[in-house]
């Protein structure tokens, strides 16, 4: 990802973004999100403090002048005013506001604890907006099998291989698109480059190994632009994220009940099947999915609890209640 946004940053912001990418190992996409969140905050802050004309559109407010002197003026109240603005005027949902909170916290933590530009953290007590945790949607076993039967046409072997890796390995879309031929080991392992450029090794089961071998037999060799790329587009270039999305969506659209699902739902499907039907330990599942925290993986245990609850409710006797008349003796 090109870092064109750096030209829009003041030195102190560039310093922070560089630290997050180089030292903390955040991906370029994540760093760009930090930039967008901070830009939104400081544009609003400058308008709120009367530092720019009130008629100036948001997109024309630059943040090249953000320095330590300006940052010393930020207060916790300013942060809460900003989040009221994002909720009421920008219609940001709670998860989006939670992400913006994280970006702001990390920036001011860097200024106080790492670079020591500020003596104290003005937003130390900033609370994260509460968000309703929804259980992820996923394909059933039957839908998954139907999806694997769907690939047809010129790229059937490639598409089948992609779907097989999604459903068996729980890959993210970017992880699959970024796979190279050299990531496949003769020992039937797959090297995956995940979020924050963190590598993990996955074991390729019979289904994955067979699908990869079958695809490699028909994968183009001549005229390939990116010879290292595992999955190629019709133009013989590395398949793009949008290309992966298009391939998966066209097959999902053929599966009843899965028409509105996305590529990411295949990752949820793999995790759910491994945990609920495969009996995979939650800590092992964490490593397979490349989650940084076990708490992220534990949502799949909640899925199981939900099913247990639904099973209890489906019992024919679930709604039979004690009849008060039974408490009266026969003599009465």
Buried (B, 14 or more C-beta within 10 A) or exposed (E): EEBEBEEEBBEBBBBBBBBBBEEEEBBEEBBBBBBBBBBBBBBBBBBEEEEBEEEEEEEEBBBEEBEEEBBBEBEBEBBEEBBEBBBEEEEBEEEBBBBBBBBBBBBBBBBBEBEEBBEEBBBEEBEBBEEEEEEBBBBBEEBBEBBBEBBEEEBBBBBBBBBBBBBBBBBBBBBBBBBBEEBBEEEBEBBBBBBBEEEBEBBBEEEBBBBBEBBBEEBEEEEBEBEEBBBBBEEBEBBEBEBBBEBBBEBBEEBEEBEEBBBBBBBBBBBBBBBBEEEBEEEEBBEBBBBEEEEEBEBBEEBEEEEEEEEEEEEEEEEEEEEEEEEEEEEE
